[in-house]
Amino acid sequence: MTEPIDSALPDLAFPAEEEAHAPEPAELLALQFSGSGAEYFRIWIVNLMLSVATLGIYSAWAKTRRLQYFYRNTSLAGASFDFRGDPRAILRGRILALVLVAAYQYAFGFSVAAGAVTVGLLLLALPFLMRSALRFRLANTWYRGLPFGFDGGIAKAYLAYLVPVAIFVLPGALFALTRDARILGAFSLLYLFWPLMHGAMKRYQHGRLLYGDLHAGFAPSAASLAKPYLFAFLFNLGALVVFVAVVGVTAVAGRGAASGTAPGANLASGIALILGTLLLYLCFLFSGLYILVRMNNRAWSGTAFPGIAIDCRMRVRGYLRLQVVNVLLTVFTLGLFRPFAAVRTWRYRVDHVRIDAPGGFEQASVHAGRRPASAAGDGAADFLGVDLSW
């Protein structure tokens, strides 16, 4: 599938930290993806029809088939990955997620006390469930006969997830309990710390990865992982300054050209305001992609197993072009391009990851063994190993 608008997109002026990497060593191992959009389309359309016919119940099995297709077509050093998750665990997770969302939406409609209890239960349960979901996904991801895993502690899960969960769950509850602008304003200040929270979550997720019984090392700090937010903030601040300047100048010029007539001045100001708002919206969307790419690169490039380093070099411009084409073609085809978009995105991510094993991948991975049974209580064997993701 070609990308017809690639050459039409301008270069973008974000800091080129990853683009300025040193030349890639020739001995790095590349991940390879052998799937195709046409092949995945057949799986996707069957999954979609069965999910609709079963009122969503089959979606858990559909997710398993989807992950198996992508994992089994992704290979490294001649061996493919695999996903062995139990769809029934995914279904349990989805039912639980729906119950939690419904409880959060309607509890305050019954009474303030019911709402407060529901919010308290959500704050207590969600960090634990998010850790369980991560354990489930990794414990059911296999490579060369060994599962990946995650052994992050429960206490650290609450440190990493509790505040981020709170800033999404509590605003609605506070609004129902009080309309005091000072309290709501003070609470909103927590959003300023979101970059550090996001960095802390990444650090928790990557710092306790396992492959067999090998523990991953993870060097980047939460502050280092959060740096892309600073660049994105400065970019959006610059865009906002340009927006205010353009709207102001256009309004003044419009009044002059219209000789002071109100309709002409209002028309010019309105056009400038619409175009400026559109520009700000595009800048915001681009910032989101920029943060996603940069944090992904930092997190995976900072992850290493004994004798095995990971090098992730996704590029902002390339990923932006990919997503623009995906969105346009998905819209123009009324959604039928979606499976092709999923394949293109997965292939792009895979193509930009390299594995560095100076002593040879076989030599490095030979030391990985199965985790003891007492430590392998995660994944499918874990009673609470539900998968909350869609």
DRENDO-1510 file (C-alpha; in Angstrom, 1 decimal, always signed):
<recs>
REC; n; res; u; v; w
REC; 1; MET; +0.0; +0.0; +0.0 .
REC; 2; THR; +1.5; +3.3; -1.0 .
REC; 3; GLU; +1.3; +6.5; +0.9 .
REC; 4; PRO; +0.3; +9.1; -1.7 .
REC; 5; ILE; +0.5; +12.2; +0.4 .
REC; 6; ASP; +3.9; +11.5; +1.9 .
REC; 7; SER; +5.8; +13.9; -0.3 .
REC; 8; ALA; +3.2; +16.6; +0.2 .
REC; 9; LEU; +3.8; +16.9; +4.0 .
REC; 10; PRO; +6.2; +19.5; +5.1 .
REC; 11; ASP; +9.2; +18.9; +7.4 .
REC; 12; LEU; +8.3; +19.5; +11.0 .
REC; 13; ALA; +10.3; +21.6; +13.4 .
REC; 14; PHE; +10.3; +19.6; +16.6 .
REC; 15; PRO; +13.5; +18.7; +18.3 .
REC; 16; ALA; +15.2; +15.9; +16.3 .
REC; 17; GLU; +16.6; +13.9; +19.2 .
REC; 18; GLU; +15.8; +10.5; +17.9 .
REC; 19; GLU; +16.3; +11.5; +14.3 .
REC; 20; ALA; +19.8; +12.5; +15.2 .
REC; 21; HIS; +20.8; +9.0; +16.4 .
REC; 22; ALA; +24.2; +7.7; +15.6 .
REC; 23; PRO; +24.3; +5.4; +12.5 .
REC; 24; GLU; +22.7; +2.1; +13.2 .
REC; 25; PRO; +25.2; -0.8; +13.8 .
REC; 26; ALA; +25.0; -3.4; +11.1 .
REC; 27; GLU; +24.8; -6.3; +13.5 .
REC; 28; LEU; +21.5; -5.2; +15.1 .
REC; 29; LEU; +18.7; -7.8; +14.7 .
REC; 30; ALA; +15.5; -6.6; +13.1 .
REC; 31; LEU; +12.0; -7.6; +14.0 .
REC; 32; GLN; +10.0; -8.7; +10.9 .
REC; 33; PHE; +6.3; -8.7; +10.2 .
REC; 34; SER; +5.0; -11.0; +7.5 .
REC; 35; GLY; +1.3; -10.2; +7.7 .
REC; 36; SER; -0.7; -8.2; +5.1 .
REC; 37; GLY; -3.7; -5.9; +5.2 .
REC; 38; ALA; -5.7; -8.2; +2.8 .
REC; 39; GLU; -5.1; -11.2; +5.0 .
REC; 40; TYR; -6.0; -9.4; +8.2 .
REC; 41; PHE; -9.1; -8.0; +6.6 .
REC; 42; ARG; -10.7; -11.4; +6.4 .
REC; 43; ILE; -10.1; -12.0; +10.1 .
REC; 44; TRP; -11.3; -8.5; +11.0 .
REC; 45; ILE; -14.6; -8.7; +9.0 .
REC; 46; VAL; -15.4; -12.2; +10.5 .
REC; 47; ASN; -14.6; -10.9; +14.0 .
REC; 48; LEU; -16.8; -7.8; +13.5 .
REC; 49; MET; -19.8; -9.8; +12.2 .
REC; 50; LEU; -19.6; -12.3; +15.0 .
REC; 51; SER; -19.2; -9.6; +17.6 .
REC; 52; VAL; -22.3; -7.8; +16.3 .
REC; 53; ALA; -24.3; -11.0; +16.1 .
REC; 54; THR; -23.4; -12.0; +19.7 .
REC; 55; LEU; -24.0; -8.5; +21.1 .
REC; 56; GLY; -20.3; -8.0; +21.8 .
REC; 57; ILE; -19.6; -11.3; +23.6 .
REC; 58; TYR; -17.5; -12.7; +20.8 .
REC; 59; SER; -15.3; -9.6; +20.9 .
REC; 60; ALA; -13.1; -11.3; +23.6 .
REC; 61; TRP; -12.4; -14.2; +21.1 .
REC; 62; ALA; -11.9; -11.6; +18.4 .
REC; 63; LYS; -9.3; -9.9; +20.4 .
REC; 64; THR; -7.4; -13.2; +20.9 .
REC; 65; ARG; -7.5; -13.9; +17.2 .
REC; 66; ARG; -6.3; -10.4; +16.4 .
REC; 67; LEU; -3.4; -10.6; +18.8 .
REC; 68; GLN; -2.5; -14.1; +17.6 .
REC; 69; TYR; -2.4; -12.9; +14.0 .
REC; 70; PHE; -0.1; -10.0; +14.8 .
REC; 71; TYR; +2.1; -11.9; +17.2 .
REC; 72; ARG; +2.5; -15.0; +15.1 .
REC; 73; ASN; +3.4; -13.0; +12.0 .
REC; 74; THR; +6.1; -11.1; +14.0 .
REC; 75; SER; +9.4; -12.8; +14.2 .
REC; 76; LEU; +12.9; -12.2; +15.6 .
REC; 77; ALA; +16.0; -14.2; +14.7 .
REC; 78; GLY; +13.9; -16.8; +12.9 .
REC; 79; ALA; +11.3; -17.4; +15.7 .
REC; 80; SER; +7.8; -16.0; +16.0 .
REC; 81; PHE; +6.0; -14.6; +19.0 .
REC; 82; ASP; +2.7; -16.0; +20.1 .
REC; 83; PHE; -0.3; -15.0; +22.3 .
REC; 84; ARG; -1.9; -17.7; +24.4 .
REC; 85; GLY; -4.4; -15.7; +26.4 .
REC; 86; ASP; -7.8; -17.3; +27.4 .
REC; 87; PRO; -10.6; -15.3; +25.8 .
REC; 88; ARG; -12.8; -16.1; +28.8 .
REC; 89; ALA; -10.4; -14.0; +30.9 .
REC; 90; ILE; -10.7; -11.1; +28.4 .
REC; 91; LEU; -14.5; -11.5; +28.5 .
REC; 92; ARG; -14.4; -11.3; +32.4 .
REC; 93; GLY; -12.3; -8.1; +32.1 .
REC; 94; ARG; -14.7; -6.5; +29.7 .
REC; 95; ILE; -17.8; -7.4; +31.8 .
REC; 96; LEU; -16.0; -6.0; +34.8 .
REC; 97; ALA; -15.0; -2.8; +32.9 .
REC; 98; LEU; -18.6; -2.3; +31.8 .
REC; 99; VAL; -19.9; -2.8; +35.4 .
REC; 100; LEU; -17.4; -0.2; +36.7 .
REC; 101; VAL; -18.2; +2.3; +34.0 .
REC; 102; ALA; -22.0; +1.9; +34.6 .
REC; 103; ALA; -21.6; +2.2; +38.3 .
REC; 104; TYR; -19.5; +5.4; +37.9 .
REC; 105; GLN; -22.1; +6.9; +35.5 .
REC; 106; TYR; -25.2; +6.2; +37.5 .
REC; 107; ALA; -24.2; +5.9; +41.2 .
REC; 108; PHE; -24.6; +9.6; +42.0 .
REC; 109; GLY; -28.1; +9.4; +40.4 .
REC; 110; PHE; -29.2; +7.2; +43.3 .
REC; 111; SER; -27.6; +9.1; +46.1 .
REC; 112; VAL; -24.5; +11.0; +47.0 .
REC; 113; ALA; -23.5; +8.2; +49.5 .
REC; 114; ALA; -23.7; +5.6; +46.7 .
REC; 115; GLY; -21.6; +7.8; +44.4 .
REC; 116; ALA; -19.0; +8.4; +47.1 .
REC; 117; VAL; -18.7; +4.6; +47.8 .
REC; 118; THR; -18.5; +3.8; +44.1 .
REC; 119; VAL; -15.7; +6.3; +43.6 .
REC; 120; GLY; -13.9; +4.9; +46.6 .
REC; 121; LEU; -14.1; +1.4; +45.3 .
REC; 122; LEU; -12.9; +2.5; +41.9 .
REC; 123; LEU; -9.9; +4.2; +43.4 .
REC; 124; LEU; -9.2; +1.1; +45.4 .
REC; 125; ALA; -9.7; -1.4; +42.6 .
REC; 126; LEU; -8.4; +0.2; +39.4 .
REC; 127; PRO; -4.6; +0.3; +40.2 .
REC; 128; PHE; -4.9; -3.4; +41.2 .
REC; 129; LEU; -6.8; -4.3; +38.0 .
REC; 130; MET; -4.4; -2.4; +35.8 .
REC; 131; ARG; -1.5; -4.3; +37.2 .
REC; 132; SER; -3.4; -7.6; +36.8 .
REC; 133; ALA; -4.2; -6.7; +33.1 .
REC; 134; LEU; -0.5; -6.0; +32.4 .
REC; 135; ARG; +0.5; -9.3; +34.0 .
REC; 136; PHE; -2.1; -11.1; +32.0 .
REC; 137; ARG; -1.0; -9.7; +28.7 .
REC; 138; LEU; +2.7; -10.3; +29.2 .
REC; 139; ALA; +2.3; -13.8; +30.8 .
REC; 140; ASN; +0.4; -14.9; +27.7 .
REC; 141; THR; +3.0; -13.5; +25.3 .
REC; 142; TRP; +5.5; -16.2; +24.3 .
REC; 143; TYR; +8.7; -16.4; +22.4 .
REC; 144; ARG; +10.9; -19.4; +21.9 .
REC; 145; GLY; +8.9; -21.5; +24.3 .
REC; 146; LEU; +9.1; -19.0; +27.2 .
REC; 147; PRO; +6.6; -16.5; +28.4 .
REC; 148; PHE; +7.2; -12.8; +29.1 .
REC; 149; GLY; +6.0; -11.6; +32.5 .
REC; 150; PHE; +5.7; -8.7; +34.9 .
REC; 151; ASP; +6.5; -8.8; +38.6 .
REC; 152; GLY; +5.8; -5.2; +39.7 .
REC; 153; GLY; +4.6; -5.1; +43.3 .
REC; 154; ILE; +1.1; -4.1; +44.3 .
REC; 155; ALA; +2.3; -1.2; +46.5 .
REC; 156; LYS; +4.2; +0.3; +43.6 .
REC; 157; ALA; +1.2; -0.2; +41.4 .
REC; 158; TYR; -0.8; +2.1; +43.7 .
REC; 159; LEU; +2.1; +4.6; +43.7 .
REC; 160; ALA; +2.2; +4.6; +39.9 .
REC; 161; TYR; -1.6; +4.5; +39.1 .
REC; 162; LEU; -3.6; +5.9; +42.0 .
REC; 163; VAL; -3.1; +9.6; +41.3 .
REC; 164; PRO; -3.6; +9.3; +37.5 .
REC; 165; VAL; -6.7; +7.3; +38.2 .
REC; 166; ALA; -7.9; +9.9; +40.7 .
REC; 167; ILE; -7.6; +12.8; +38.3 .
REC; 168; PHE; -9.9; +11.0; +35.9 .
REC; 169; VAL; -12.3; +9.7; +38.4 .
REC; 170; LEU; -12.6; +12.4; +41.0 .
REC; 171; PRO; -13.6; +15.5; +38.9 .
REC; 172; GLY; -17.1; +14.1; +38.3 .
REC; 173; ALA; -17.5; +13.2; +41.9 .
REC; 174; LEU; -16.3; +16.6; +43.1 .
REC; 175; PHE; -18.7; +18.3; +40.8 .
REC; 176; ALA; -21.5; +16.2; +42.2 .
REC; 177; LEU; -20.5; +16.9; +45.8 .
REC; 178; THR; -19.5; +20.5; +45.6 .
REC; 179; ARG; -19.7; +23.4; +43.1 .
REC; 180; ASP; -17.0; +25.3; +45.0 .
REC; 181; ALA; -14.8; +26.8; +42.2 .
REC; 182; ARG; -11.9; +27.1; +44.5 .
REC; 183; ILE; -11.9; +23.3; +45.3 .
REC; 184; LEU; -12.4; +22.4; +41.7 .
REC; 185; GLY; -9.6; +24.8; +40.7 .
REC; 186; ALA; -7.2; +23.5; +43.3 .
REC; 187; PHE; -7.9; +19.9; +42.2 .
REC; 188; SER; -7.3; +20.8; +38.5 .
REC; 189; LEU; -3.7; +21.8; +39.4 .
REC; 190; LEU; -2.9; +18.1; +39.6 .
REC; 191; TYR; -3.1; +18.0; +35.8 .
REC; 192; LEU; +0.1; +20.0; +35.7 .
REC; 193; PHE; +1.9; +16.9; +37.0 .
REC; 194; TRP; +0.4; +14.6; +34.4 .
REC; 195; PRO; +3.8; +14.3; +32.4 .
REC; 196; LEU; +5.5; +13.1; +35.6 .
REC; 197; MET; +2.7; +10.7; +36.3 .
REC; 198; HIS; +2.9; +9.3; +32.8 .
REC; 199; GLY; +6.6; +8.9; +33.1 .
REC; 200; ALA; +6.2; +7.1; +36.4 .
REC; 201; MET; +3.7; +4.7; +34.9 .
REC; 202; LYS; +6.1; +3.9; +32.0 .
REC; 203; ARG; +8.9; +3.4; +34.5 .
REC; 204; TYR; +6.8; +1.0; +36.5 .
REC; 205; GLN; +5.6; -0.9; +33.4 .
REC; 206; HIS; +9.1; -1.3; +31.8 .
REC; 207; GLY; +11.1; -1.7; +35.0 .
REC; 208; ARG; +9.7; -5.0; +36.1 .
REC; 209; LEU; +9.4; -6.8; +32.7 .
REC; 210; LEU; +10.4; -10.5; +32.6 .
REC; 211; TYR; +11.4; -12.8; +29.8 .
REC; 212; GLY; +11.4; -16.3; +31.3 .
REC; 213; ASP; +13.2; -15.7; +34.6 .
REC; 214; LEU; +15.3; -12.9; +33.2 .
REC; 215; HIS; +14.6; -9.4; +34.7 .
REC; 216; ALA; +14.7; -6.4; +32.5 .
REC; 217; GLY; +16.8; -3.4; +33.5 .
REC; 218; PHE; +15.4; +0.1; +33.0 .
REC; 219; ALA; +17.5; +3.2; +33.3 .
REC; 220; PRO; +15.4; +6.3; +32.4 .
REC; 221; SER; +13.8; +8.3; +35.2 .
REC; 222; ALA; +10.2; +9.5; +35.2 .
REC; 223; ALA; +11.4; +13.1; +34.6 .
REC; 224; SER; +13.5; +11.9; +31.6 .
REC; 225; LEU; +10.5; +10.1; +30.2 .
REC; 226; ALA; +8.4; +13.2; +30.6 .
REC; 227; LYS; +10.6; +15.5; +28.6 .
REC; 228; PRO; +8.6; +15.2; +25.4 .
REC; 229; TYR; +5.8; +16.9; +27.2 .
REC; 230; LEU; +8.0; +20.0; +27.6 .
REC; 231; PHE; +8.8; +20.2; +23.9 .
REC; 232; ALA; +5.1; +19.7; +23.1 .
REC; 233; PHE; +4.2; +22.4; +25.6 .
REC; 234; LEU; +6.6; +24.9; +24.1 .
REC; 235; PHE; +5.4; +24.1; +20.6 .
REC; 236; ASN; +1.7; +24.6; +21.5 .
REC; 237; LEU; +2.6; +27.8; +23.4 .
REC; 238; GLY; +4.3; +29.1; +20.2 .
REC; 239; ALA; +1.2; +28.1; +18.2 .
REC; 240; LEU; -1.0; +29.9; +20.7 .
REC; 241; VAL; +1.1; +33.1; +20.4 .
REC; 242; VAL; +0.8; +32.9; +16.6 .
REC; 243; PHE; -3.0; +32.3; +16.9 .
REC; 244; VAL; -3.5; +35.4; +19.1 .
REC; 245; ALA; -1.3; +37.6; +16.8 .
REC; 246; VAL; -3.0; +36.4; +13.6 .
REC; 247; VAL; -6.5; +36.9; +15.0 .
REC; 248; GLY; -5.6; +40.3; +16.4 .
REC; 249; VAL; -4.0; +41.6; +13.2 .
REC; 250; THR; -6.8; +40.2; +11.0 .
REC; 251; ALA; -9.4; +41.8; +13.1 .
REC; 252; VAL; -7.7; +45.2; +12.9 .
REC; 253; ALA; -7.1; +44.8; +9.2 .
REC; 254; GLY; -10.7; +43.7; +8.6 .
REC; 255; ARG; -12.0; +46.8; +10.3 .
REC; 256; GLY; -9.8; +49.0; +8.2 .
REC; 257; ALA; -10.7; +47.3; +4.9 .
REC; 258; ALA; -14.4; +47.4; +5.7 .
REC; 259; SER; -14.1; +51.1; +6.5 .
REC; 260; GLY; -15.5; +50.4; +9.9 .
REC; 261; THR; -18.6; +48.6; +8.8 .
REC; 262; ALA; -19.6; +46.0; +11.3 .
REC; 263; PRO; -20.4; +43.1; +8.9 .
REC; 264; GLY; -17.0; +43.2; +7.2 .
REC; 265; ALA; -15.1; +43.4; +10.4 .
REC; 266; ASN; -17.0; +40.6; +11.9 .
REC; 267; LEU; -16.6; +38.4; +8.8 .
REC; 268; ALA; -12.8; +38.9; +8.8 .
REC; 269; SER; -12.5; +38.2; +12.5 .
REC; 270; GLY; -14.7; +35.1; +12.2 .
REC; 271; ILE; -12.6; +33.6; +9.4 .
REC; 272; ALA; -9.4; +34.3; +11.3 .
REC; 273; LEU; -10.9; +32.7; +14.5 .
REC; 274; ILE; -12.0; +29.6; +12.7 .
REC; 275; LEU; -8.7; +29.1; +10.9 .
REC; 276; GLY; -6.8; +29.8; +14.0 .
REC; 277; THR; -8.8; +27.3; +16.1 .
REC; 278; LEU; -8.3; +24.7; +13.4 .
REC; 279; LEU; -4.6; +25.4; +13.5 .
REC; 280; LEU; -4.5; +25.0; +17.3 .
REC; 281; TYR; -6.5; +21.8; +17.0 .
REC; 282; LEU; -4.0; +20.3; +14.5 .
REC; 283; CYS; -1.1; +21.4; +16.7 .
REC; 284; PHE; -2.7; +19.6; +19.6 .
REC; 285; LEU; -3.2; +16.4; +17.6 .
REC; 286; PHE; +0.4; +16.6; +16.4 .
REC; 287; SER; +1.7; +17.1; +19.9 .
REC; 288; GLY; -0.1; +13.9; +21.0 .
REC; 289; LEU; +1.6; +11.9; +18.3 .
REC; 290; TYR; +4.9; +13.5; +19.1 .
REC; 291; ILE; +4.6; +12.6; +22.8 .
REC; 292; LEU; +3.6; +9.0; +21.9 .
REC; 293; VAL; +6.5; +8.5; +19.5 .
REC; 294; ARG; +9.2; +10.1; +21.8 .
REC; 295; MET; +8.0; +8.4; +24.9 .
REC; 296; ASN; +7.8; +5.0; +23.1 .
REC; 297; ASN; +11.4; +5.5; +21.9 .
REC; 298; ARG; +12.7; +6.5; +25.3 .
REC; 299; ALA; +10.9; +3.7; +27.1 .
REC; 300; TRP; +11.9; +0.8; +24.8 .
REC; 301; SER; +15.4; +2.1; +24.2 .
REC; 302; GLY; +15.8; +2.3; +28.0 .
REC; 303; THR; +14.7; -1.4; +28.4 .
REC; 304; ALA; +17.3; -4.1; +28.4 .
REC; 305; PHE; +17.6; -7.8; +29.4 .
REC; 306; PRO; +21.0; -9.3; +30.3 .
REC; 307; GLY; +23.0; -9.4; +27.1 .
REC; 308; ILE; +20.1; -8.0; +25.0 .
REC; 309; ALA; +19.4; -4.3; +24.4 .
REC; 310; ILE; +16.4; -2.8; +22.6 .
REC; 311; ASP; +16.7; +0.1; +20.2 .
REC; 312; CYS; +13.5; +1.9; +19.2 .
REC; 313; ARG; +13.7; +4.6; +16.5 .
REC; 314; MET; +10.2; +5.6; +15.5 .
REC; 315; ARG; +10.2; +8.9; +13.7 .
REC; 316; VAL; +7.7; +11.7; +14.3 .
REC; 317; ARG; +7.3; +12.7; +10.7 .
REC; 318; GLY; +7.0; +9.1; +9.5 .
REC; 319; TYR; +4.4; +8.2; +12.1 .
REC; 320; LEU; +2.5; +11.4; +11.4 .
REC; 321; ARG; +2.3; +10.6; +7.7 .
REC; 322; LEU; +1.2; +7.1; +8.5 .
REC; 323; GLN; -1.6; +8.2; +10.8 .
REC; 324; VAL; -2.8; +10.9; +8.4 .
REC; 325; VAL; -3.1; +8.4; +5.6 .
REC; 326; ASN; -4.8; +5.9; +7.9 .
REC; 327; VAL; -7.4; +8.4; +9.1 .
REC; 328; LEU; -8.1; +9.7; +5.6 .
REC; 329; LEU; -8.5; +6.3; +4.0 .
REC; 330; THR; -10.5; +5.0; +6.9 .
REC; 331; VAL; -12.9; +7.9; +6.5 .
REC; 332; PHE; -13.1; +7.7; +2.7 .
REC; 333; THR; -13.8; +3.9; +2.9 .
REC; 334; LEU; -16.4; +4.2; +5.6 .
REC; 335; GLY; -14.2; +2.2; +8.0 .
REC; 336; LEU; -13.3; -0.6; +5.7 .
REC; 337; PHE; -9.6; +0.5; +5.7 .
REC; 338; ARG; -9.3; +0.0; +9.4 .
REC; 339; PRO; -7.7; -3.5; +9.3 .
REC; 340; PHE; -5.2; -2.2; +6.7 .
REC; 341; ALA; -4.5; +0.7; +9.0 .
REC; 342; ALA; -3.9; -1.6; +11.9 .
REC; 343; VAL; -1.4; -3.7; +9.8 .
REC; 344; ARG; +0.4; -0.6; +8.6 .
REC; 345; THR; +0.7; +0.8; +12.1 .
REC; 346; TRP; +2.0; -2.5; +13.5 .
REC; 347; ARG; +4.5; -2.9; +10.6 .
REC; 348; TYR; +5.8; +0.6; +11.2 .
REC; 349; ARG; +6.3; -0.1; +14.9 .
REC; 350; VAL; +8.0; -3.4; +14.2 .
REC; 351; ASP; +10.2; -2.0; +11.5 .
REC; 352; HIS; +11.6; +0.6; +13.8 .
REC; 353; VAL; +12.8; -1.7; +16.6 .
REC; 354; ARG; +16.2; -3.3; +16.6 .
REC; 355; ILE; +17.7; -5.8; +19.1 .
REC; 356; ASP; +21.3; -5.5; +20.0 .
REC; 357; ALA; +22.9; -8.7; +21.3 .
REC; 358; PRO; +26.6; -8.3; +21.1 .
REC; 359; GLY; +27.3; -11.9; +22.2 .
REC; 360; GLY; +24.7; -13.3; +19.9 .
REC; 361; PHE; +21.0; -13.6; +20.5 .
REC; 362; GLU; +21.2; -17.3; +21.0 .
REC; 363; GLN; +23.9; -16.9; +23.6 .
REC; 364; ALA; +22.0; -14.2; +25.5 .
REC; 365; SER; +18.6; -16.0; +25.4 .
REC; 366; VAL; +20.0; -19.4; +26.4 .
REC; 367; HIS; +20.3; -18.2; +30.0 .
REC; 368; ALA; +16.5; -17.5; +30.2 .
REC; 369; GLY; +14.6; -20.3; +31.9 .
REC; 370; ARG; +11.1; -20.9; +33.1 .
REC; 371; ARG; +10.0; -19.0; +36.2 .
REC; 372; PRO; +9.4; -21.2; +39.3 .
REC; 373; ALA; +5.8; -22.3; +39.6 .
REC; 374; SER; +5.4; -20.1; +42.7 .
REC; 375; ALA; +6.3; -17.1; +40.7 .
REC; 376; ALA; +4.3; -18.0; +37.7 .
REC; 377; GLY; +1.0; -17.4; +39.3 .
REC; 378; ASP; +0.2; -14.7; +36.8 .
REC; 379; GLY; -1.5; -14.8; +33.4 .
REC; 380; ALA; -4.0; -17.5; +32.7 .
REC; 381; ALA; -3.3; -19.2; +36.1 .
REC; 382; ASP; -4.0; -15.9; +38.0 .
REC; 383; PHE; -7.6; -15.8; +39.2 .
REC; 384; LEU; -7.6; -12.0; +38.8 .
REC; 385; GLY; -5.6; -12.1; +35.5 .
REC; 386; VAL; -8.2; -10.1; +33.6 .
REC; 387; ASP; -7.5; -8.0; +30.6 .
REC; 388; LEU; -9.2; -4.6; +30.7 .
REC; 389; SER; -8.0; -3.3; +27.4 .
REC; 390; TRP; -10.2; -3.3; +24.3 .
</recs>
